């Protein structure tokens, strides 16, 4: 004769507690991975933004007939739109009067401290910065 059990074992209740413990163990890892993915995405977006800003500034700075203040205005407006308040811009050659001849390289470098643009900055990245540069030929023609 076959006997059937009439009551259920109490394993599901114990499994629920084990699942809660497993979830509590894995949750910090998942949150860290999510924050890391967001930070990497923000870094990629920021690098692209800096590159576009450097290119726009270099395009204006390479034309000798355009005033130097126009380059500053283009870069500061783009940085404001991107929500970046602290940055450094380096020009090579530093002044438009230093352009020697047509088609000489003109370089604009835009640098931003990583601590000021990051959502979650690890302590080892506090002293690092992100930068982008663009080089174009000088245009001495009016």
Helices and strands as residue ranges (DSSP letters): H 11-61, H 68-82, E 88-92, G 96-98, E 105-113, G 114-116, G 123-125, E 129-137
